[in-house]
Amino acid sequence: MANRAALAVAGVRDRVARYISTPLSDAEALKICFTCATVESDALLELSHTRVVRAEANTHCRALAITPDEFATLLRDDALTNTRRFNLTNALAEDEADPERARQLAVVRKALKLTLTERAQRELWESSPRVRMRAALAILRTDAHVECLEHALGEVLKSDLRLIEDLRCETEEVGIDIMSVAALISTVCSQIVS
């Protein structure tokens, strides 16, 4: 793991230790922080954690949420060893075969309609499931979603910001597929520190 990524994991681990009374692995600490930064975090926490951890995480959700800088640092290609990058790519490629994940990626792609007509952004999007995962997780963030999208794709065209906000409003009304999003977060966090 690159030095900056290792520091980010250490920061997450320390922050979780301050707010959660139960000792957790690095992967679980990351999972809590990614979950706390995601819409419907209370339902995601209920699915994946014990009552005590869930209650403490919900109480301190804002403080625990993965920051945009941590998001960018931990999900950069150079943050992962070749083996971790390969394993994450394979796990995400398998995950993309799931109909719900494919549907989610299709709506994200639709919201990035003009951005993905730009050559650099389109090539990034098509290059790897890791890039698509970063964009999908960015859209699901409670805040700083555009900043995190730009970490994943480079510049996001201003003309797509309205489509992105429409998608976020639709997500708020309809809700997310809790199982699918929880599985995505779990896959990412376990591969980052495996």
Residue frames as qw, qx, qy, qz and C-alpha x, y, z in Angstrom:
[[0.000, 0.891, 0.455, 0.000, 0.00, 0.00, 0.00],
 [0.365, 0.594, -0.044, 0.716, 1.34, 3.42, -0.91],
 [0.316, -0.057, -0.516, 0.795, 2.45, 5.62, 1.94],
 [0.287, -0.124, 0.023, -0.950, -0.43, 8.12, 1.61],
 [0.702, -0.223, -0.497, -0.460, -2.98, 5.31, 1.50],
 [0.612, -0.160, -0.683, 0.365, -1.43, 3.65, 4.57],
 [0.081, -0.002, -0.371, 0.925, -1.67, 6.97, 6.41],
 [0.497, -0.170, -0.218, -0.823, -5.31, 7.32, 5.35],
 [0.728, -0.229, -0.634, -0.125, -6.11, 3.81, 6.64],
 [0.440, -0.106, -0.599, 0.661, -4.35, 4.63, 9.91],
 [0.156, -0.091, 0.134, -0.974, -6.38, 7.84, 10.21],
 [0.658, -0.218, -0.417, -0.588, -9.62, 5.94, 9.59],
 [0.677, -0.168, -0.687, 0.202, -8.62, 3.27, 12.13],
 [0.245, -0.043, -0.485, 0.839, -7.84, 5.92, 14.78],
 [0.355, -0.137, -0.058, -0.923, -11.06, 7.82, 14.11],
 [0.722, -0.229, -0.540, -0.367, -13.17, 4.66, 14.36],
 [0.572, -0.127, -0.674, 0.450, -11.40, 3.68, 17.59],
 [0.003, -0.075, 0.316, -0.946, -12.38, 7.07, 19.09],
 [0.519, -0.047, -0.031, -0.853, -16.08, 6.64, 18.35],
 [0.856, -0.051, -0.402, -0.321, -16.71, 2.88, 18.29],
 [0.530, -0.611, 0.511, -0.291, -16.14, 0.96, 21.53],
 [0.951, 0.026, 0.309, -0.004, -15.78, -2.44, 19.83],
 [0.281, -0.536, 0.612, 0.509, -12.37, -3.29, 18.34],
 [0.770, 0.566, 0.212, -0.204, -12.63, -3.64, 14.55],
 [0.718, 0.024, 0.413, 0.560, -10.33, -4.75, 11.75],
 [0.098, -0.362, 0.263, 0.889, -9.07, -2.17, 9.25],
 [0.062, -0.231, -0.768, -0.595, -11.52, -3.49, 6.65],
 [0.208, -0.668, -0.712, 0.067, -14.45, -3.09, 9.06],
 [0.207, -0.612, -0.164, 0.745, -13.29, 0.39, 10.07],
 [0.034, -0.140, 0.497, 0.856, -13.14, 1.38, 6.41],
 [0.120, -0.423, -0.832, -0.340, -16.55, -0.16, 5.82],
 [0.183, -0.712, -0.549, 0.398, -18.07, 1.90, 8.62],
 [0.137, -0.540, 0.075, 0.827, -16.52, 5.11, 7.29],
 [0.034, -0.033, -0.675, -0.736, -17.57, 4.47, 3.68],
 [0.161, -0.541, -0.820, -0.100, -21.05, 3.53, 4.90],
 [0.179, -0.680, -0.404, 0.585, -21.37, 6.66, 7.03],
 [0.041, -0.394, 0.285, 0.873, -20.59, 8.78, 3.96],
 [0.062, -0.156, -0.826, -0.538, -23.30, 7.04, 1.91],
 [0.528, -0.190, -0.082, -0.824, -27.01, 7.85, 1.62],
 [0.872, -0.255, -0.210, -0.361, -29.23, 5.61, 3.76],
 [0.276, 0.481, -0.748, 0.365, -26.28, 4.88, 6.02],
 [0.530, -0.264, 0.555, -0.584, -28.57, 3.85, 8.88],
 [0.930, 0.167, 0.069, -0.321, -30.07, 1.02, 6.80],
 [0.678, 0.516, -0.506, 0.140, -26.64, -0.02, 5.52],
 [0.037, -0.482, 0.714, -0.506, -25.26, -0.10, 9.08],
 [0.748, -0.137, 0.378, -0.528, -28.24, -2.13, 10.24],
 [0.916, 0.314, -0.188, -0.163, -27.52, -4.72, 7.59],
 [0.716, 0.456, -0.442, 0.289, -23.82, -5.06, 8.28],
 [0.206, 0.403, -0.609, 0.651, -23.08, -4.36, 11.93],
 [0.366, -0.367, -0.800, 0.302, -24.08, -5.38, 15.44],
 [0.215, -0.858, -0.448, -0.127, -26.49, -3.29, 17.48],
 [0.492, -0.718, -0.038, 0.491, -23.77, -1.59, 19.56],
 [0.429, -0.116, 0.408, 0.797, -21.56, -0.73, 16.58],
 [0.109, 0.588, 0.603, 0.528, -24.59, 0.42, 14.59],
 [0.279, -0.884, -0.368, 0.070, -25.81, 2.69, 17.41],
 [0.469, -0.621, 0.120, 0.616, -22.38, 4.26, 17.94],
 [0.372, 0.087, 0.532, 0.756, -21.82, 4.71, 14.21],
 [0.016, 0.736, 0.568, 0.369, -25.24, 6.32, 13.74],
 [0.366, -0.854, -0.223, 0.293, -24.56, 8.67, 16.65],
 [0.328, -0.678, 0.316, 0.577, -21.22, 9.77, 15.18],
 [0.726, 0.477, 0.456, 0.190, -22.02, 9.27, 11.50],
 [0.302, 0.950, -0.023, 0.075, -20.86, 12.69, 10.38],
 [0.292, -0.804, 0.514, 0.063, -17.52, 12.43, 12.19],
 [0.702, -0.172, 0.676, 0.141, -16.92, 8.88, 10.91],
 [0.715, 0.658, 0.213, -0.096, -17.77, 9.51, 7.25],
 [0.713, 0.006, 0.310, 0.628, -14.89, 9.02, 4.83],
 [0.026, 0.771, -0.024, -0.635, -13.68, 12.45, 3.72],
 [0.687, 0.717, -0.006, -0.119, -13.30, 13.38, 0.06],
 [0.123, 0.772, -0.624, 0.005, -9.51, 13.41, 0.49],
 [0.501, -0.260, 0.815, -0.130, -9.54, 9.93, 2.05],
 [0.783, 0.451, 0.366, -0.223, -11.89, 8.78, -0.72],
 [0.537, 0.795, -0.271, -0.080, -9.46, 10.02, -3.37],
 [0.082, -0.669, 0.733, -0.088, -6.37, 8.69, -1.61],
 [0.593, -0.144, 0.768, -0.196, -7.70, 5.22, -0.83],
 [0.760, 0.449, 0.449, -0.139, -9.25, 4.59, -4.25],
 [0.278, 0.801, -0.430, -0.312, -6.39, 5.84, -6.42],
 [0.925, 0.290, -0.246, -0.002, -4.73, 3.20, -8.57],
 [0.467, 0.513, -0.560, 0.453, -1.34, 3.88, -7.03],
 [0.489, -0.515, 0.424, -0.562, -2.75, 3.34, -3.52],
 [0.945, -0.078, 0.229, -0.221, -3.01, -0.38, -4.20],
 [0.368, -0.418, 0.771, 0.310, -0.35, -2.97, -4.78],
 [0.356, 0.235, -0.681, -0.594, -0.56, -4.77, -8.12],
 [0.165, -0.158, -0.972, 0.050, -2.09, -7.81, -6.42],
 [0.129, 0.471, 0.604, -0.630, -4.75, -5.76, -4.60],
 [0.321, 0.442, -0.204, -0.812, -5.53, -3.80, -7.76],
 [0.308, 0.109, -0.854, -0.404, -5.89, -7.05, -9.74],
 [0.100, -0.290, -0.919, 0.249, -8.08, -8.65, -7.04],
 [0.199, 0.494, 0.369, -0.761, -10.26, -5.55, -6.72],
 [0.335, 0.340, -0.458, -0.750, -10.67, -5.30, -10.49],
 [0.276, -0.045, -0.934, -0.223, -11.71, -8.95, -10.71],
 [0.016, -0.391, -0.794, 0.465, -14.11, -8.67, -7.77],
 [0.252, 0.499, 0.138, -0.817, -15.70, -5.53, -9.24],
 [0.315, 0.222, -0.673, -0.632, -15.95, -7.05, -12.72],
 [0.191, -0.225, -0.955, 0.017, -17.79, -10.00, -11.19],
 [0.056, 0.472, 0.562, -0.677, -19.98, -7.59, -9.22],
 [0.257, 0.363, -0.225, -0.867, -20.88, -5.70, -12.41],
 [0.219, -0.074, -0.892, -0.389, -22.50, -8.88, -13.74],
 [0.026, 0.436, 0.775, -0.456, -25.20, -8.44, -11.07],
 [0.125, 0.647, 0.586, 0.472, -28.34, -6.93, -12.67],
 [0.270, -0.907, -0.286, 0.148, -28.76, -4.33, -9.91],
 [0.460, -0.543, 0.235, 0.662, -25.15, -3.16, -10.24],
 [0.347, 0.222, 0.596, 0.689, -25.52, -3.00, -14.03],
 [0.027, -0.820, -0.524, -0.228, -28.69, -0.92, -13.58],
 [0.377, -0.836, -0.094, 0.387, -26.95, 1.43, -11.15],
 [0.456, -0.297, 0.402, 0.736, -24.01, 1.92, -13.51],
 [0.249, 0.495, 0.629, 0.546, -26.40, 2.60, -16.39],
 [0.128, -0.918, -0.372, -0.058, -28.14, 5.40, -14.48],
 [0.452, -0.685, 0.141, 0.553, -24.79, 6.88, -13.41],
 [0.435, 0.033, 0.553, 0.710, -23.64, 6.77, -17.03],
 [0.110, 0.725, 0.575, 0.362, -26.87, 8.46, -18.10],
 [0.284, -0.916, -0.185, 0.213, -26.32, 11.24, -15.52],
 [0.408, -0.581, 0.374, 0.597, -22.80, 11.74, -16.90],
 [0.685, 0.607, 0.403, 0.011, -24.20, 11.97, -20.42],
 [0.407, 0.899, -0.114, 0.114, -22.06, 14.83, -21.77],
 [0.375, -0.753, 0.540, 0.026, -19.05, 14.25, -19.51],
 [0.720, -0.129, 0.668, 0.140, -18.66, 10.76, -20.94],
 [0.687, 0.698, 0.182, 0.089, -18.66, 12.11, -24.49],
 [0.001, 0.899, -0.438, -0.019, -15.32, 13.72, -23.66],
 [0.764, 0.375, -0.524, 0.043, -12.53, 11.45, -24.80],
 [0.172, 0.413, -0.734, 0.510, -10.47, 11.42, -21.57],
 [0.528, -0.167, 0.505, -0.662, -13.46, 10.82, -19.29],
 [0.895, 0.183, -0.114, -0.390, -14.96, 8.17, -21.59],
 [0.644, 0.397, -0.635, 0.158, -11.65, 6.31, -21.77],
 [0.092, -0.332, 0.724, -0.597, -11.34, 6.40, -17.98],
 [0.725, -0.033, 0.276, -0.631, -14.93, 5.15, -17.54],
 [0.910, 0.272, -0.205, -0.237, -14.42, 2.31, -19.99],
 [0.354, 0.602, -0.686, 0.204, -10.92, 1.43, -18.78],
 [0.272, 0.110, -0.869, 0.400, -11.72, -0.27, -15.50],
 [0.496, -0.597, -0.606, -0.174, -14.45, -1.38, -13.11],
 [0.473, -0.359, -0.396, 0.700, -12.47, 0.50, -10.43],
 [0.026, 0.041, 0.118, 0.992, -13.22, 3.83, -12.13],
 [0.432, -0.401, -0.545, -0.596, -16.91, 2.97, -12.49],
 [0.578, -0.473, -0.612, 0.259, -16.99, 1.90, -8.81],
 [0.304, -0.206, -0.237, 0.899, -15.48, 5.22, -7.75],
 [0.193, -0.183, -0.296, -0.917, -18.09, 7.11, -9.78],
 [0.549, -0.444, -0.640, -0.304, -20.94, 4.99, -8.38],
 [0.537, -0.437, -0.523, 0.496, -19.75, 5.47, -4.78],
 [0.168, -0.037, -0.044, 0.984, -19.28, 9.20, -5.40],
 [0.336, -0.348, -0.447, -0.752, -22.88, 9.59, -6.60],
 [0.635, -0.486, -0.594, -0.085, -24.11, 7.81, -3.45],
 [0.392, -0.033, -0.456, 0.799, -22.22, 10.10, -1.06],
 [0.142, -0.800, -0.540, 0.217, -24.21, 12.37, 1.23],
 [0.001, 0.953, -0.056, -0.298, -21.86, 15.25, 0.44],
 [0.148, -0.687, 0.569, 0.428, -18.94, 16.23, -1.79],
 [0.805, 0.265, 0.530, 0.014, -20.25, 13.95, -4.54],
 [0.562, 0.826, -0.034, 0.031, -19.07, 16.19, -7.40],
 [0.116, -0.812, 0.572, -0.020, -15.59, 16.51, -5.88],
 [0.629, -0.238, 0.741, 0.000, -15.36, 12.72, -5.58],
 [0.768, 0.547, 0.333, -0.012, -16.67, 12.26, -9.13],
 [0.345, 0.897, -0.277, 0.019, -13.92, 14.57, -10.33],
 [0.400, -0.586, 0.705, 0.013, -11.36, 12.47, -8.44],
 [0.744, 0.108, 0.660, 0.013, -12.62, 9.48, -10.42],
 [0.635, 0.584, 0.463, 0.203, -13.09, 11.00, -13.89],
 [0.335, 0.072, 0.157, 0.926, -11.30, 14.30, -14.01],
 [0.207, 0.105, 0.080, -0.969, -13.52, 17.25, -14.80],
 [0.210, 0.511, 0.831, -0.063, -17.29, 16.77, -14.74],
 [0.082, 0.333, 0.379, 0.860, -19.00, 19.04, -17.26],
 [0.177, 0.104, 0.399, -0.894, -21.21, 21.68, -15.67],
 [0.563, 0.023, -0.366, -0.741, -24.04, 20.72, -18.03],
 [0.605, -0.109, -0.786, -0.061, -24.23, 17.30, -16.30],
 [0.038, 0.098, -0.654, 0.749, -24.55, 18.71, -12.79],
 [0.590, -0.028, 0.082, -0.803, -28.32, 19.04, -13.18],
 [0.802, 0.067, -0.526, -0.276, -28.60, 15.41, -14.34],
 [0.429, 0.124, -0.770, 0.455, -26.48, 14.31, -11.38],
 [0.226, -0.064, 0.480, -0.845, -28.72, 16.23, -8.97],
 [0.734, 0.016, -0.205, -0.647, -31.81, 14.72, -10.64],
 [0.708, 0.082, -0.701, 0.030, -30.34, 11.24, -10.11],
 [0.188, 0.094, -0.707, 0.675, -29.62, 12.04, -6.47],
 [0.481, -0.038, 0.216, -0.849, -33.21, 13.28, -5.97],
 [0.799, 0.055, -0.431, -0.415, -34.57, 10.15, -7.64],
 [0.537, 0.116, -0.773, 0.317, -32.32, 8.02, -5.41],
 [0.106, -0.101, 0.555, -0.819, -33.64, 9.88, -2.36],
 [0.661, 0.012, 0.005, -0.751, -37.25, 9.24, -3.41],
 [0.862, 0.123, -0.421, -0.255, -36.87, 5.61, -4.53],
 [0.719, -0.571, 0.394, -0.042, -34.06, 4.57, -2.22],
 [0.228, 0.600, -0.751, -0.154, -31.03, 2.44, -2.90],
 [0.914, -0.032, -0.389, -0.108, -30.70, -1.31, -3.18],
 [0.502, -0.756, 0.377, -0.186, -29.28, -1.81, 0.31],
 [0.920, -0.140, 0.338, 0.139, -27.90, -5.29, -0.40],
 [0.731, 0.558, 0.098, 0.381, -26.15, -4.22, -3.59],
 [0.080, 0.883, -0.231, 0.400, -24.59, -1.08, -2.12],
 [0.674, -0.627, 0.373, -0.120, -23.52, -2.92, 1.04],
 [0.930, 0.072, 0.266, 0.245, -21.88, -5.61, -1.09],
 [0.527, 0.738, -0.040, 0.420, -20.06, -2.98, -3.16],
 [0.217, -0.858, 0.327, -0.331, -18.73, -1.19, -0.07],
 [0.840, -0.403, 0.363, -0.021, -17.71, -4.49, 1.51],
 [0.875, 0.340, 0.145, 0.312, -15.88, -5.63, -1.63],
 [0.323, 0.825, -0.156, 0.436, -13.98, -2.35, -1.93],
 [0.393, -0.788, 0.363, -0.303, -12.99, -2.14, 1.73],
 [0.908, -0.258, 0.324, 0.055, -11.90, -5.75, 2.03],
 [0.815, 0.426, 0.101, 0.380, -9.73, -5.46, -1.10],
 [0.105, 0.911, -0.205, 0.343, -8.11, -2.18, -0.03],
 [0.338, -0.703, 0.556, -0.288, -6.59, -3.75, 3.08],
 [0.992, -0.020, 0.021, -0.122, -6.47, -7.45, 2.17]]
